[in-house]
Amino acid sequence: MREDPLMRIECVFGRLVAVALLVASPASAQQASPAPRLVTEAVRVNVVNVETFVSDRQGRPVTDLTAADFEIEEDGKPVALTNFFAGRKPESAQAGVVPATEPPAAQPGRMEGPQVDQEQRLNLVVFVDNGNISRVGRAAVFEQLRRLLKEGTRPGDRIGLVSFDRRLKESQAFTEQPAVALATLDRMAKESSEGTLIASEKSYLERSMATAEGSANVASGRGSHGQDATAAMARYLLEDIDSFNERNFQLYRSIMDGLIRFVDSLAGLPGRKVLLYVSEGLPMRVGQDLYDEWQARFPTIAVQMNFNPFLQTARFNITSYFRDVIHHANAGRVTIYSIDAKTDRGLEGMSSETPGMSAVPALGAEDTMNREVSMIAFASATGGKFLPNTPGLGETLIRMADDFTSYYSLGYSPAHLGDGKYHRLVVKVKRAGVKVRHREGYLDKPETERLADRTGAALLVAGDKNALEARVSFGEGRKEEGRVYRVPLTVTVPGAHLALLDQGAARAGRVTICMAAKDEEGRRAEPQCKSFDIAVPAERFAAWSGQAATFSFEVQLRKGRCRLAVTARDEVAQEETIVVRDVAVPGGSN
């Protein structure tokens, strides 16, 4: 899990010692308590679900397949299906295959939305990468997104809106009301874009190189003095390009980190997750087109400096971060549909602001293609689609919405559990003339990382799930530096709700506590987890139900309001409690 330096200041857990205590509760000790829980074995089952999309030669969804029509391989070896679900037309149970559960019936007298099978529920997120969207294509893309939210969603779908402009911002928490999401989308459309500023600065560098080249041609007849001045100017421009590329490299890294963090929080949600990534793409080697341009403008100086554009961009390579996003998305069943916001294809290298064409006109088209490659890879590796910003984008988005209902969910149980490795997937269909899309593989995260994901997800869809009846309380914060406060936090779990293993002279258990946080503007701190071993002497086991396990922490929070999600997991019984609380710093709240 990556660390966000900004969030460590804004709203984050300090690396402080947490203490687990067993404390007697006099009031509860006098009351009748439930029998303590004693178990001898814990069994965990790992089920991998693979959303699969099947279409015919014309691109139309194929919806009449059964479990018998599919074969699935993990790391080149066939595995047996244990679960099967057809999104548009659920099939009846088949031999050896568990059918999808029916949505629970609504309770009489309760006013609530349609009941949805949580494992098949759609969680749709629009992720707007403002760092890589220019003003030109922005309006057209947002108009088509409005159409998708109006026509492409169904009752029960959850819609969330996120933007990234130097930092991750949760613009709209998950809502089941498209009208609410549309209103937020309208506000987002009016926001300024970092990408516009970046494009303006890049255009300035290109103009400066063109101007410097023209001055160099004039100075060529002035002897060594003129040549020295030209070389100095060229080196100065190269330093500006280095600085520009370094800033963009850091920006693109932060975008990758933001995507990883967000898809991890989505991973903790049950059901299907679709992320619409709206951007003009990310170059795998940042700024190579500018270095190529500089070399073409000043070839003699480049030779003297032994300058190599490819080597120059080696330090600005984001390929590994890009691959991490794909791995984390696939680990959490997050399907990415990348929407390219660029509209001026074919005009690269020509600008009304640039004196003449680029020294290498093909560079603009090459940069566009390289960015498209990243968008295509995001989509294809996760089972989604790449959608260019053309006049027909609206219709394409509506057709894409067929994927929300016309899909198959294939489930199987691998022999491994949380081995931390990336496993490749291949799905085959026993029918000629069809095309199959699915995620290329998945990262089998260890259980602690999965728990961290579920804790982060609680900040997306707030609501306590308090099976262990835990209590979370906060004390008043102590000021440390500037607006940062250290706030005491206590998690208490009744002993009667914890399961212990019989180990003869003692009864043993383990509890893992995870915490995640976000501030009022939706900025997030990465979840952190810590496990605690509990040992109770056999002679004291009968009194266990009258005691409680208390876990004490101190967390660093910035002044203002902050939402914290706290998860307590009984590792023996494999039961979890998730508590979400709003904290007013420095006052705290219970």
GIPE-V529945 format. One record per residue. N is the residue number from 1. RES is the residue in three letters. SS is DSSP state (a for helix, b for strand, c for the rest). PSI is psi in whole degrees, 0 to 359 (* if undefined). OMEGA is omega in degrees with one decimal (* if undefined). Layout:
BEGIN
N & RES & SS & PSI & OMEGA
N & RES & SS & PSI & OMEGA
END
This chain:
BEGIN
1 & MET & c & 133 & -175.7
2 & ARG & c & 156 & -178.7
3 & GLU & c & 134 & 179.7
4 & ASP & c & 108 & -177.6
5 & PRO & a & 322 & 179.8
6 & LEU & a & 314 & -176.1
7 & MET & a & 337 & 176.2
8 & ARG & a & 333 & 178.2
9 & ILE & a & 318 & -171.6
10 & GLU & a & 314 & -171.7
11 & CYS & b & 90 & -171.1
12 & VAL & b & 160 & 177.8
13 & PHE & c & 129 & 176.4
14 & GLY & c & 157 & 177.7
15 & ARG & c & 74 & -175.3
16 & LEU & c & 161 & -177.4
17 & VAL & c & 132 & 175.4
18 & ALA & c & 140 & -174.4
19 & VAL & b & 131 & 176.8
20 & ALA & b & 127 & -177.8
21 & LEU & b & 153 & 169.0
22 & LEU & b & 120 & -177.6
23 & VAL & b & 140 & 177.6
24 & ALA & b & 141 & 177.1
25 & SER & c & 105 & -175.2
26 & PRO & a & 318 & -177.4
27 & ALA & a & 315 & -176.8
28 & SER & a & 333 & -178.7
29 & ALA & a & 333 & -178.3
30 & GLN & c & 348 & -177.5
31 & GLN & c & 160 & 175.8
32 & ALA & c & 132 & -177.4
33 & SER & c & 152 & 176.7
34 & PRO & c & 157 & -179.2
35 & ALA & c & 140 & 178.1
36 & PRO & c & 152 & -176.7
37 & ARG & b & 121 & 179.2
38 & LEU & b & 123 & 179.8
39 & VAL & b & 163 & -178.1
40 & THR & c & 344 & -177.2
41 & GLU & c & 144 & 176.2
42 & ALA & c & 135 & -178.3
43 & VAL & c & 132 & 177.7
44 & ARG & c & 141 & 179.4
45 & VAL & c & 132 & 179.9
46 & ASN & c & 117 & 178.5
47 & VAL & c & 127 & 177.2
48 & VAL & b & 124 & 177.3
49 & ASN & b & 132 & -178.3
50 & VAL & b & 109 & 174.9
51 & GLU & b & 128 & -175.0
52 & THR & b & 134 & -178.8
53 & PHE & b & 128 & -176.8
54 & VAL & b & 131 & 179.7
55 & SER & b & 161 & 177.6
56 & ASP & c & 187 & -176.4
57 & ARG & c & 335 & 179.1
58 & GLN & c & 3 & 179.8
59 & GLY & c & 7 & 179.8
60 & ARG & c & 142 & -179.4
61 & PRO & b & 139 & 173.1
62 & VAL & c & 117 & -169.5
63 & THR & c & 6 & -174.1
64 & ASP & c & 22 & -180.0
65 & LEU & c & 156 & 176.2
66 & THR & c & 175 & -179.3
67 & ALA & a & 327 & -178.1
68 & ALA & a & 344 & -178.9
69 & ASP & a & 353 & -173.5
70 & PHE & b & 146 & 168.3
71 & GLU & b & 140 & -179.3
72 & ILE & b & 139 & 178.9
73 & GLU & b & 141 & 172.2
74 & GLU & b & 123 & -178.3
75 & ASP & c & 39 & 175.9
76 & GLY & c & 1 & -178.9
77 & LYS & b & 135 & -179.3
78 & PRO & b & 145 & 176.1
79 & VAL & b & 156 & -177.2
80 & ALA & c & 133 & 176.5
81 & LEU & c & 137 & 175.1
82 & THR & c & 339 & 180.0
83 & ASN & b & 144 & 179.0
84 & PHE & b & 134 & 178.1
85 & PHE & b & 131 & 174.8
86 & ALA & b & 119 & -171.4
87 & GLY & c & 316 & -176.7
88 & ARG & c & 326 & -176.3
89 & LYS & c & 88 & 179.5
90 & PRO & c & 135 & -179.2
91 & GLU & c & 159 & 177.8
92 & SER & c & 164 & -178.0
93 & ALA & c & 144 & 179.4
94 & GLN & b & 165 & -176.5
95 & ALA & c & 126 & 175.9
96 & GLY & c & 4 & -176.6
97 & VAL & b & 130 & 179.4
98 & VAL & b & 122 & -179.6
99 & PRO & b & 159 & 176.5
100 & ALA & c & 146 & 179.1
101 & THR & c & 149 & 176.9
102 & GLU & c & 147 & 176.3
103 & PRO & c & 139 & -179.4
104 & PRO & c & 147 & 179.8
105 & ALA & c & 145 & 178.2
106 & ALA & c & 145 & 179.4
107 & GLN & c & 138 & -179.4
108 & PRO & c & 141 & 175.5
109 & GLY & c & 355 & -177.9
110 & ARG & c & 129 & 177.9
111 & MET & c & 108 & -178.8
112 & GLU & c & 168 & -178.4
113 & GLY & c & 177 & -178.8
114 & PRO & c & 143 & 179.3
115 & GLN & c & 134 & -175.3
116 & VAL & c & 137 & 173.0
117 & ASP & c & 117 & -171.9
118 & GLN & c & 329 & -179.6
119 & GLU & c & 345 & 179.3
120 & GLN & c & 5 & -179.3
121 & ARG & c & 144 & -179.6
122 & LEU & b & 126 & 171.7
123 & ASN & b & 108 & -173.6
124 & LEU & b & 124 & -179.7
125 & VAL & b & 131 & 170.9
126 & VAL & b & 115 & -177.7
127 & PHE & b & 108 & -177.1
128 & VAL & b & 115 & -179.5
129 & ASP & b & 85 & -176.8
130 & ASN & a & 339 & 178.5
131 & GLY & a & 348 & -177.1
132 & ASN & a & 36 & 174.6
133 & ILE & c & 125 & 175.7
134 & SER & c & 170 & -175.2
135 & ARG & a & 331 & -171.1
136 & VAL & a & 308 & -174.0
137 & GLY & a & 355 & -172.3
138 & ARG & a & 310 & -175.6
139 & ALA & a & 317 & -178.4
140 & ALA & a & 318 & -179.5
141 & VAL & a & 316 & -178.3
142 & PHE & a & 324 & 178.6
143 & GLU & a & 320 & 179.6
144 & GLN & a & 328 & 175.4
145 & LEU & a & 324 & 176.2
146 & ARG & a & 317 & -179.5
147 & ARG & a & 319 & 179.4
148 & LEU & a & 314 & -178.3
149 & LEU & a & 329 & 179.4
150 & LYS & a & 316 & -169.9
151 & GLU & a & 342 & -171.8
152 & GLY & c & 2 & 179.8
153 & THR & c & 161 & -177.6
154 & ARG & c & 160 & 174.0
155 & PRO & c & 135 & -179.1
156 & GLY & c & 340 & 175.8
157 & ASP & c & 142 & 175.5
158 & ARG & b & 133 & -176.0
159 & ILE & b & 130 & 175.9
160 & GLY & b & 152 & -178.6
161 & LEU & b & 129 & -177.5
162 & VAL & b & 144 & 174.3
163 & SER & b & 158 & 176.7
164 & PHE & b & 118 & 177.4
165 & ASP & c & 84 & -172.6
166 & ARG & c & 341 & 176.1
167 & ARG & c & 160 & 179.3
168 & LEU & b & 131 & 179.4
169 & LYS & b & 123 & 177.4
170 & GLU & b & 95 & -174.7
171 & SER & b & 325 & 179.8
172 & GLN & b & 116 & 174.1
173 & ALA & b & 161 & -177.4
174 & PHE & b & 133 & 176.7
175 & THR & b & 150 & 175.0
176 & GLU & c & 6 & -177.5
177 & GLN & c & 105 & -179.8
178 & PRO & a & 326 & -179.4
179 & ALA & a & 323 & 178.1
180 & VAL & a & 316 & 179.0
181 & ALA & a & 321 & -180.0
182 & LEU & a & 320 & 178.6
183 & ALA & a & 320 & 177.9
184 & THR & a & 320 & 178.8
185 & LEU & a & 322 & 177.5
186 & ASP & a & 320 & 177.9
187 & ARG & a & 319 & 179.9
188 & MET & a & 326 & -178.6
189 & ALA & a & 335 & -177.7
190 & LYS & c & 354 & -178.9
191 & GLU & c & 152 & 175.8
192 & SER & c & 159 & -176.3
193 & SER & c & 127 & 175.4
194 & GLU & a & 328 & -179.3
195 & GLY & a & 327 & 178.0
196 & THR & a & 318 & 178.5
197 & LEU & a & 319 & 179.2
198 & ILE & a & 316 & 179.0
199 & ALA & a & 323 & 179.0
200 & SER & a & 317 & 179.8
201 & GLU & a & 322 & 178.1
202 & LYS & a & 318 & 177.9
203 & SER & a & 322 & 178.0
204 & TYR & a & 317 & 178.6
205 & LEU & a & 320 & 178.7
206 & GLU & a & 318 & 177.2
207 & ARG & a & 320 & -179.2
208 & SER & a & 320 & 178.1
209 & MET & a & 318 & 179.3
210 & ALA & a & 318 & 179.1
211 & THR & a & 317 & -180.0
212 & ALA & a & 323 & 177.9
213 & GLU & a & 319 & 177.8
214 & GLY & a & 319 & 177.8
215 & SER & a & 325 & -179.9
216 & ALA & a & 322 & 178.8
217 & ASN & a & 322 & 177.9
218 & VAL & a & 320 & -175.8
219 & ALA & a & 352 & -175.5
220 & SER & a & 334 & -179.4
221 & GLY & a & 9 & -177.2
222 & ARG & a & 15 & 175.2
223 & GLY & a & 197 & -174.4
224 & SER & a & 328 & -179.7
225 & HIS & a & 315 & 178.1
226 & GLY & a & 322 & 179.0
227 & GLN & a & 322 & 177.7
228 & ASP & a & 319 & 178.8
229 & ALA & a & 320 & 178.4
230 & THR & a & 316 & 179.8
231 & ALA & a & 319 & 179.7
232 & ALA & a & 318 & 179.5
233 & MET & a & 318 & -180.0
234 & ALA & a & 318 & 179.6
235 & ARG & a & 324 & 177.9
236 & TYR & a & 317 & 177.5
237 & LEU & a & 323 & 178.4
238 & LEU & a & 322 & 176.0
239 & GLU & a & 320 & 177.3
240 & ASP & a & 320 & 178.4
241 & ILE & a & 317 & 177.2
242 & ASP & a & 314 & -178.7
243 & SER & a & 317 & 178.9
244 & PHE & a & 315 & -179.2
245 & ASN & a & 323 & 178.4
246 & GLU & a & 317 & 178.8
247 & ARG & a & 317 & 179.3
248 & ASN & a & 323 & 177.3
249 & PHE & a & 315 & 178.3
250 & GLN & a & 322 & 177.1
251 & LEU & a & 313 & -178.1
252 & TYR & a & 324 & 174.7
253 & ARG & a & 317 & -179.2
254 & SER & a & 326 & 175.1
255 & ILE & a & 315 & 177.9
256 & MET & a & 316 & 178.1
257 & ASP & a & 319 & 178.8
258 & GLY & a & 319 & 177.0
259 & LEU & a & 315 & 179.7
260 & ILE & a & 313 & -178.7
261 & ARG & a & 320 & -176.5
262 & PHE & a & 318 & 179.3
263 & VAL & a & 332 & 174.4
264 & ASP & a & 319 & 178.5
265 & SER & a & 324 & 174.6
266 & LEU & a & 325 & -178.8
267 & ALA & a & 330 & -178.5
268 & GLY & c & 351 & 178.1
269 & LEU & c & 141 & 171.7
270 & PRO & c & 158 & 175.0
271 & GLY & c & 193 & -176.0
272 & ARG & b & 141 & -178.4
273 & LYS & b & 125 & 177.6
274 & VAL & b & 127 & 178.6
275 & LEU & b & 118 & 175.2
276 & LEU & b & 106 & -177.5
277 & TYR & b & 108 & -176.9
278 & VAL & b & 115 & -173.4
279 & SER & b & 173 & 168.3
280 & GLU & c & 14 & 175.0
281 & GLY & c & 165 & -179.4
282 & LEU & c & 130 & 175.7
283 & PRO & c & 134 & -179.5
284 & MET & c & 327 & 174.9
285 & ARG & b & 106 & -170.1
286 & VAL & c & 127 & 169.5
287 & GLY & c & 10 & -177.5
288 & GLN & a & 328 & 179.9
289 & ASP & a & 324 & 177.7
290 & LEU & a & 321 & 177.2
291 & TYR & a & 320 & 177.2
292 & ASP & a & 319 & 178.5
293 & GLU & a & 315 & 179.7
294 & TRP & a & 316 & 179.9
295 & GLN & a & 321 & -179.4
296 & ALA & a & 327 & -179.9
297 & ARG & a & 325 & -174.2
298 & PHE & c & 63 & -173.5
299 & PRO & a & 321 & -178.4
300 & THR & a & 315 & 179.6
301 & ILE & a & 323 & 178.4
302 & ALA & a & 319 & 178.1
303 & VAL & a & 316 & 179.6
304 & GLN & a & 325 & -178.5
305 & MET & c & 358 & -175.4
306 & ASN & c & 45 & -173.8
307 & PHE & c & 133 & 178.4
308 & ASN & c & 111 & -177.2
309 & PRO & a & 322 & -177.8
310 & PHE & a & 315 & 178.4
311 & LEU & a & 327 & -179.1
312 & GLN & a & 328 & -177.5
313 & THR & c & 0 & -178.4
314 & ALA & a & 325 & -178.9
315 & ARG & a & 352 & -179.8
316 & PHE & a & 35 & -177.5
317 & ASN & b & 122 & -179.1
318 & ILE & c & 18 & -176.3
319 & THR & a & 318 & -177.8
320 & SER & a & 323 & 177.5
321 & TYR & a & 320 & 179.1
322 & PHE & a & 314 & 179.2
323 & ARG & a & 325 & 177.7
324 & ASP & a & 319 & 178.5
325 & VAL & a & 313 & -179.3
326 & ILE & a & 315 & -179.1
327 & HIS & a & 317 & -179.1
328 & HIS & a & 322 & 176.9
329 & ALA & a & 315 & 179.9
330 & ASN & a & 330 & 176.6
331 & ALA & a & 329 & -176.2
332 & GLY & c & 15 & -178.9
333 & ARG & c & 40 & 178.7
334 & VAL & b & 116 & 178.3
335 & THR & b & 127 & -177.1
336 & ILE & b & 126 & 170.1
337 & TYR & b & 112 & -175.5
338 & SER & b & 125 & -179.2
339 & ILE & b & 113 & -178.8
340 & ASP & b & 117 & -176.7
341 & ALA & c & 354 & -176.0
342 & LYS & c & 138 & -179.2
343 & THR & c & 342 & -171.6
344 & ASP & c & 44 & 176.7
345 & ARG & c & 141 & 179.4
346 & GLY & c & 350 & 179.6
347 & LEU & c & 8 & -179.3
348 & GLU & c & 141 & 178.3
349 & GLY & c & 347 & 178.6
350 & MET & c & 127 & -179.2
351 & SER & c & 143 & 177.3
352 & SER & c & 342 & -178.2
353 & GLU & c & 346 & -174.5
354 & THR & c & 130 & 178.6
355 & PRO & c & 97 & -179.8
356 & GLY & c & 181 & -179.8
357 & MET & c & 166 & 175.1
358 & SER & c & 153 & 176.2
359 & ALA & c & 334 & 176.5
360 & VAL & c & 84 & -173.7
361 & PRO & c & 329 & -177.4
362 & ALA & a & 346 & -176.1
363 & LEU & a & 320 & -179.8
364 & GLY & a & 315 & 177.8
365 & ALA & a & 323 & 179.3
366 & GLU & a & 320 & 178.0
367 & ASP & a & 317 & 177.5
368 & THR & a & 316 & -180.0
369 & MET & a & 318 & 180.0
370 & ASN & a & 321 & 178.1
371 & ARG & a & 322 & 177.4
372 & GLU & a & 324 & 178.5
373 & VAL & a & 318 & 179.3
374 & SER & a & 320 & 179.5
375 & MET & a & 318 & 179.3
376 & ILE & a & 318 & -178.8
377 & ALA & a & 319 & 175.8
378 & PHE & a & 312 & -174.9
379 & ALA & a & 309 & -174.2
380 & SER & a & 324 & -177.9
381 & ALA & a & 339 & -177.9
382 & THR & a & 3 & 178.8
383 & GLY & c & 11 & -179.2
384 & GLY & c & 207 & -178.7
385 & LYS & c & 153 & 172.2
386 & PHE & b & 128 & -174.8
387 & LEU & b & 107 & 178.4
388 & PRO & b & 154 & -177.7
389 & ASN & c & 82 & 179.1
390 & THR & c & 169 & 177.3
391 & PRO & c & 336 & 179.8
392 & GLY & c & 15 & -176.4
393 & LEU & a & 320 & -178.6
394 & GLY & a & 312 & 178.6
395 & GLU & a & 321 & 179.2
396 & THR & a & 319 & 179.3
397 & LEU & a & 320 & 179.0
398 & ILE & a & 319 & 176.2
399 & ARG & a & 323 & 177.1
400 & MET & a & 327 & -179.3
401 & ALA & a & 344 & 173.5
402 & ASP & a & 330 & 178.9
403 & ASP & a & 336 & -178.4
404 & PHE & a & 336 & -178.7
405 & THR & c & 329 & -175.5
406 & SER & c & 77 & -177.9
407 & TYR & c & 167 & 174.4
408 & TYR & b & 137 & 174.8
409 & SER & b & 117 & -178.2
410 & LEU & b & 123 & -178.2
411 & GLY & b & 143 & 175.0
412 & TYR & b & 164 & -177.8
413 & SER & c & 105 & 178.2
414 & PRO & c & 162 & -179.3
415 & ALA & c & 333 & -177.3
416 & HIS & c & 160 & 178.5
417 & LEU & c & 110 & 175.7
418 & GLY & c & 42 & -176.7
419 & ASP & c & 357 & 177.1
420 & GLY & c & 9 & -177.4
421 & LYS & c & 159 & 176.7
422 & TYR & b & 124 & -175.9
423 & HIS & b & 131 & -178.0
424 & ARG & b & 143 & -178.8
425 & LEU & b & 142 & 172.5
426 & VAL & b & 126 & 176.4
427 & VAL & b & 130 & 178.8
428 & LYS & b & 146 & 178.2
429 & VAL & b & 131 & -178.4
430 & LYS & c & 55 & 176.0
431 & ARG & c & 132 & -177.6
432 & ALA & c & 150 & 171.9
433 & GLY & c & 19 & 178.3
434 & VAL & c & 156 & 175.9
435 & LYS & b & 143 & -174.9
436 & VAL & b & 132 & 174.1
437 & ARG & b & 140 & 175.6
438 & HIS & c & 168 & 178.6
439 & ARG & c & 146 & -173.7
440 & GLU & c & 341 & -177.5
441 & GLY & b & 193 & 177.7
442 & TYR & b & 150 & 175.2
443 & LEU & b & 118 & -178.4
444 & ASP & c & 88 & -173.7
445 & LYS & c & 145 & 171.5
446 & PRO & c & 158 & -174.2
447 & GLU & a & 324 & -179.6
448 & THR & a & 321 & 177.8
449 & GLU & a & 324 & 176.9
450 & ARG & a & 322 & 177.8
451 & LEU & a & 320 & 176.4
452 & ALA & a & 320 & 177.6
453 & ASP & a & 316 & -179.4
454 & ARG & a & 327 & 177.5
455 & THR & a & 316 & 176.4
456 & GLY & a & 325 & -180.0
457 & ALA & a & 331 & 179.7
458 & ALA & c & 337 & 176.5
459 & LEU & c & 341 & 177.0
460 & LEU & c & 317 & -179.9
461 & VAL & c & 89 & -174.0
462 & ALA & c & 151 & 178.9
463 & GLY & c & 128 & -177.9
464 & ASP & c & 144 & 171.3
465 & LYS & b & 81 & -163.7
466 & ASN & b & 65 & -179.1
467 & ALA & c & 329 & -177.7
468 & LEU & c & 1 & 179.7
469 & GLU & c & 45 & 178.6
470 & ALA & c & 156 & 176.1
471 & ARG & b & 131 & 178.9
472 & VAL & b & 129 & 179.9
473 & SER & b & 154 & -178.4
474 & PHE & b & 143 & 175.1
475 & GLY & c & 181 & 179.3
476 & GLU & c & 135 & -175.8
477 & GLY & c & 151 & 175.5
478 & ARG & b & 128 & -176.7
479 & LYS & b & 135 & 178.5
480 & GLU & b & 296 & -177.5
481 & GLU & b & 131 & -179.6
482 & GLY & c & 237 & -179.3
483 & ARG & c & 11 & -177.0
484 & VAL & b & 133 & 179.1
485 & TYR & b & 152 & 173.9
486 & ARG & b & 118 & -171.7
487 & VAL & b & 125 & 175.8
488 & PRO & b & 139 & 179.1
489 & LEU & b & 135 & -179.5
490 & THR & b & 132 & 175.7
491 & VAL & b & 123 & -178.7
492 & THR & b & 128 & -179.2
493 & VAL & b & 124 & 177.1
494 & PRO & b & 133 & -179.3
495 & GLY & a & 329 & -178.0
496 & ALA & a & 341 & -178.4
497 & HIS & a & 0 & 179.8
498 & LEU & c & 142 & 178.9
499 & ALA & b & 138 & 179.2
500 & LEU & b & 149 & 177.3
501 & LEU & b & 139 & 178.4
502 & ASP & b & 113 & 178.3
503 & GLN & c & 32 & 177.6
504 & GLY & c & 263 & -176.7
505 & ALA & c & 345 & -177.4
506 & ALA & b & 162 & 174.2
507 & ARG & b & 130 & -171.7
508 & ALA & b & 148 & 176.3
509 & GLY & b & 178 & 178.3
510 & ARG & b & 138 & 177.2
511 & VAL & b & 134 & 175.1
512 & THR & b & 131 & 178.3
513 & ILE & b & 129 & 174.8
514 & CYS & b & 147 & 177.8
515 & MET & b & 143 & 173.8
516 & ALA & b & 158 & -175.9
517 & ALA & b & 155 & 169.8
518 & LYS & b & 151 & -179.0
519 & ASP & b & 186 & -174.5
520 & GLU & c & 335 & -178.4
521 & GLU & c & 8 & 176.8
522 & GLY & c & 7 & 177.5
523 & ARG & c & 140 & -169.1
524 & ARG & b & 148 & 166.8
525 & ALA & b & 142 & -179.3
526 & GLU & b & 136 & 179.1
527 & PRO & b & 144 & 175.5
528 & GLN & b & 144 & -175.4
529 & CYS & b & 150 & 174.8
530 & LYS & b & 136 & -179.6
531 & SER & b & 146 & -179.1
532 & PHE & b & 130 & 175.2
533 & ASP & b & 140 & 179.1
534 & ILE & b & 130 & 178.3
535 & ALA & b & 127 & -179.7
536 & VAL & b & 121 & 176.3
537 & PRO & b & 146 & -175.4
538 & ALA & a & 323 & -177.4
539 & GLU & a & 343 & 179.7
540 & ARG & a & 359 & -172.8
541 & PHE & a & 324 & -177.7
542 & ALA & a & 332 & -178.8
543 & ALA & a & 1 & -175.2
544 & TRP & a & 320 & -175.9
545 & SER & a & 345 & 178.3
546 & GLY & a & 8 & -178.9
547 & GLN & b & 176 & 179.5
548 & ALA & b & 149 & 173.5
549 & ALA & b & 126 & -177.2
550 & THR & b & 130 & -179.2
551 & PHE & b & 121 & -174.8
552 & SER & b & 136 & -179.1
553 & PHE & b & 168 & 164.2
554 & GLU & b & 133 & -177.6
555 & VAL & b & 147 & 178.4
556 & GLN & b & 121 & -179.3
557 & LEU & b & 151 & 177.1
558 & ARG & b & 152 & -178.5
559 & LYS & c & 137 & -177.1
560 & GLY & b & 197 & 179.9
561 & ARG & b & 142 & -178.6
562 & CYS & b & 140 & 177.3
563 & ARG & b & 129 & 179.0
564 & LEU & b & 140 & 171.3
565 & ALA & b & 129 & -179.0
566 & VAL & b & 126 & 178.2
567 & THR & b & 132 & 172.0
568 & ALA & b & 125 & -177.8
569 & ARG & b & 125 & 171.5
570 & ASP & b & 108 & -173.4
571 & GLU & c & 338 & 179.4
572 & VAL & c & 307 & -179.1
573 & ALA & c & 349 & -177.5
574 & GLN & c & 45 & 175.5
575 & GLU & b & 147 & -176.1
576 & GLU & b & 152 & 170.8
577 & THR & b & 133 & 174.7
578 & ILE & b & 122 & -180.0
579 & VAL & b & 130 & 178.5
580 & VAL & b & 128 & -177.7
581 & ARG & b & 147 & 172.5
582 & ASP & b & 133 & -177.0
583 & VAL & b & 132 & 174.4
584 & ALA & b & 111 & -176.8
585 & VAL & b & 129 & 14.8
586 & PRO & c & 357 & -171.8
587 & GLY & c & 326 & -176.7
588 & GLY & c & 171 & 178.1
589 & SER & c & 161 & 179.9
590 & ASN & c & * & *
END
